[in-house]
């Protein structure tokens, strides 16, 4: 069920103002949802504090605003969340320019070397974990970690317009990066 943009905006703003968790559904990945609290809103992108099962914080997520199809308020674990020390959640990336990936990715790269990128319209079942190696005007070269926790010997090109979601400080990506160790310099680009 797709909600009216005004209803989506109202629920996102309520989450932002009152730190009420929401469940966000997006048309780019209709079989998935994101449980989170809104940290910042712009016309282009939304910054969220992600919640994982058991109502624990699990990093930040940036999603394209235009991809959101429905938002549901989720107050079930709110009493528990309010008793924990880190509530309401704070952004690990405060003050980001959320107008476009070209604006916020350099800021994110200064905060953390490990990012997770999703291109859900082009590659629905893939995500890229790694570091930005080189910037271009409309894209970047990305140095990936493989599922076995090793740095790839190749770089991949990621166009900003294809990005639908970026995760930072997420438990899984941080664990894979820790296993991989320091980034090695790849030989060539893919």
N, C-alpha and C positions, 0 to 999 in steps of 0.2 A: 504494500500500500504506500503510495507516494503522498507526502503531506504538502500542503501549500507552503511556499517559501516563507510567508509571514509566520506560520506556526513553527517551522524549523528555526527561524531566526529568534522567535520569542523563547523557545526552549534552550537554545544555545546561550542566549543572554541571561536567562535565569540560572543556568549552570555557572556561568562566569561570575555573576553577581553574588550568588548565595552558596557557591561550592557544592551544588547538588550534582551527584553523578548522573550521567546520561548514557544511553545506549544509542550509538550512531550507526545508521544503515546507509550504505552508499551504493549507487547503481553500478559502479565499476567493479564491485565484488559483492553481488547480492546474496551470496551464500554465507557471508561473514558479517560480523558486526564488531564495533569497538566500544568497550565499556571504559568511560573516562570522565574527567572533569575538565571543563573548558578553562583555559588559561588566558588565551588571547584570541581575538576575532578580527579579521580583515575581510575585505571583499574577495580577496584572492585565496587566502589560506586560513586555516583554523589550527591553533596550537592547543594540544590536549595533554593532560597528565593521565597516562594510561593506568587502568586498574586491571589486575589479573584476578583469577579465581581466589576466593578467600578475602577479597577486598584489600589487597596490598598494592601499593604503588609500584609501577614498573616502567619507568622512563617517560619520555615525552614523544608525542606523535604529531606530525604536521600532515594535514589532509587538505585537498583542494575543496574549497567551499562549494563549488558548482557540482561536485560529485555527491553531495549529501542528498538523500532521498527522504529520509525520515529520522526523527529524533524522539526518543522516549525517555522520560524522567525515570530514574531508578533509585528510589529512596530506601530500599530494603536494608542495605548495610550502612546507611548514613549514621545511625547512632553509634555503631562500632567505629567507623572511620573518625568520627569527631572525638573519640576518646584516645585515639593514638596521637603520639607526639607530633607527627608531621602533617597535621590537618589545620587549615586547608592547604592543599599542595601548592608549592611554589614552582615557578618555571625554572628549569635549569638553563634556559635560554631567554632570559628576560630582555625585553626591548628589541626583539627581532623585527626587521622590516619585512612583514609578511606579504608584501605586494607581489613578489615573484621569487622563484628559486634562485634566479640570478642575484637577487638582493640578499636573501637570507642564507644561502649555502656558504658564502665566505664567512659569515658570522658564526655559523654552526661549526665550520672547520677549525675556527680558533678556539671553540669551547671543548670540542672532543675530536680526536682523530678517527674514531670509528662511527660510521653512519650506516643505516640500512635504507636502501632505496627500493621502491616498488614502481613498476610500470605496468599496472594491472590491466590496462586495455590492450597493450601489445604483448605482454607475457604474464598472463593471469596467475600462473603457478610458480613464478620465480620471484626471488628477492635477491638483492646484491648487498653483501656486508663487506665493508672495507673502508678505504680512505680515498679522498680526492687527491689525484696526482697532478693534474694540470687543468687550468681553466681556459675556456674558449668563450667567444661572444655568446653563443646560444647552446653550448654544451660543455661537458667536462670529460676528462679521462679519469676513469675510476679503477683503482687497484683493489681487486677482490680477494676475499678469503674464500677458500673452498669449504665444503661441508665437513672435511676432515681437519679443519683448523690449520690450513697451510696457506701462505700467501701465493697467489697465482703468479706465474711468470709473464702473464699478459695483462694489458690494460684493456678495458672496454670503454667504448664511447657511449655516453648517456646524454641524450638531448633533454634540455630542461622542460620542453613542452610535453614530453612523454611521462614525466614524473607525476604520480598520483598520491604518493605517501612517502614520508621520510620518518624514520624512527631514530631516536638518540637515547643513550643510557638505558637501553633495553637489556634485560638480564641475559638472554640467549646470545645476542651479538657480543656483549661484553665478555661472556665466557669463551666464545669462539676466538675472540681477539687475544684473550689471555693465553689460550693454548697455543696460538700462532706465534706469539712473541713479537719482537720488533719487526716492523715492515722492512722487507727486502726490496731492492730496486729491480723492477722487471726489465727484461731485455728489449721487448718490442710491444707495439700496440696491435690489438685485434681489429 
